[in-house]
């Protein structure tokens, strides 16, 4: 690391030499500040998405159309503590039980109607 700073100090053009310790420290503080701001912005977005997902899971109710993380589409029949019973086939009355965390999204009715038209 010191070798890098000394090479940068030698390659710097200029009339009067500057103390390399303060310049290097200033650059390091600037870099740490930029990385810190970038990390804060990225974590803020993830936290918002996680809160939205948890709110969606807590608001699941009967007759919601859902999609699982495996891509399975169905209608919620029953919501229990940590599991959800989903009807996946209307004709044969096939019901599957999933853990709440296996639910990816609540599918809106508009998206369901568009998919049936295609």
GISULSUL-V973688 format. One record per residue. N is the residue number from 0. RES is the residue in three letters. PSI is psi in whole degrees, 0 to 359 (* if undefined). OMEGA is omega in radians with two decimals (999 if undefined). Layout:
[[N RES PSI OMEGA] [N RES PSI OMEGA]]
//
This chain:
[[0 UNK 316 3.10] [1 UNK 325 3.12] [2 UNK 318 3.12] [3 UNK 315 3.13] [4 UNK 321 3.14] [5 UNK 323 3.07] [6 UNK 319 3.11] [7 UNK 322 3.13] [8 UNK 324 3.13] [9 UNK 326 -3.10] [10 UNK 348 -3.11] [11 UNK 129 3.10] [12 UNK 158 3.05] [13 UNK 163 -3.14] [14 UNK 310 -3.09] [15 UNK 135 3.14] [16 UNK 139 3.11] [17 UNK 151 3.07] [18 UNK 122 -3.04] [19 UNK 337 -3.12] [20 UNK 314 -3.11] [21 UNK 323 3.13] [22 UNK 315 3.13] [23 UNK 320 3.14] [24 UNK 321 3.12] [25 UNK 316 3.12] [26 UNK 320 3.13] [27 UNK 317 3.11] [28 UNK 319 3.10] [29 UNK 317 3.13] [30 UNK 316 3.11] [31 UNK 321 3.12] [32 UNK 315 3.12] [33 UNK 315 3.12] [34 UNK 320 3.13] [35 UNK 317 3.12] [36 UNK 317 3.12] [37 UNK 315 3.12] [38 UNK 319 -3.14] [39 UNK 317 3.13] [40 UNK 317 -3.13] [41 UNK 318 -3.12] [42 UNK 329 3.12] [43 UNK 318 3.11] [44 UNK 320 3.13] [45 UNK 320 3.13] [46 UNK 320 3.10] [47 UNK 316 -3.14] [48 UNK 319 3.13] [49 UNK 319 3.11] [50 UNK 320 3.11] [51 UNK 319 -3.14] [52 UNK 315 3.13] [53 UNK 322 3.10] [54 UNK 320 3.11] [55 UNK 317 3.13] [56 UNK 320 -3.13] [57 UNK 338 -3.11] [58 UNK 11 3.09] [59 UNK 138 3.12] [60 UNK 170 -3.12] [61 UNK 142 3.11] [62 UNK 9 3.01] [63 UNK 138 3.03] [64 UNK 126 -3.07] [65 UNK 164 3.00] [66 UNK 132 3.13] [67 UNK 172 3.13] [68 UNK 343 3.08] [69 UNK 358 3.10] [70 UNK 3 -3.13] [71 UNK 131 3.11] [72 UNK 142 3.14] [73 UNK 181 -3.13] [74 UNK 133 -3.13] [75 UNK 128 3.11] [76 UNK 320 -3.09] [77 UNK 140 3.09] [78 UNK 122 3.12] [79 UNK 190 -3.07] [80 UNK 296 -3.07] [81 UNK 11 -3.12] [82 UNK 158 -3.11] [83 UNK 132 3.07] [84 UNK 126 -3.03] [85 UNK 132 3.04] [86 UNK 122 -3.07] [87 UNK 343 -3.14] [88 UNK 118 -3.11] [89 UNK 320 -3.03] [90 UNK 319 -3.12] [91 UNK 2 3.12] [92 UNK 46 -3.14] [93 UNK 125 3.13] [94 UNK 140 3.11] [95 UNK 150 3.14] [96 UNK 128 -3.13] [97 UNK 155 2.96] [98 UNK 149 -3.11] [99 UNK 322 -3.09] [100 UNK 349 3.09] [101 UNK 353 3.11] [102 UNK 124 -3.12] [103 UNK 315 -3.03] [104 UNK 155 2.97] [105 UNK 121 -3.07] [106 UNK 130 3.12] [107 UNK 155 -3.13] [108 UNK 326 3.13] [109 UNK 318 3.12] [110 UNK 325 3.13] [111 UNK 317 3.13] [112 UNK 320 3.12] [113 UNK 319 -3.12] [114 UNK 327 3.13] [115 UNK 332 -3.13] [116 UNK 337 -3.09] [117 UNK * 999]]
//
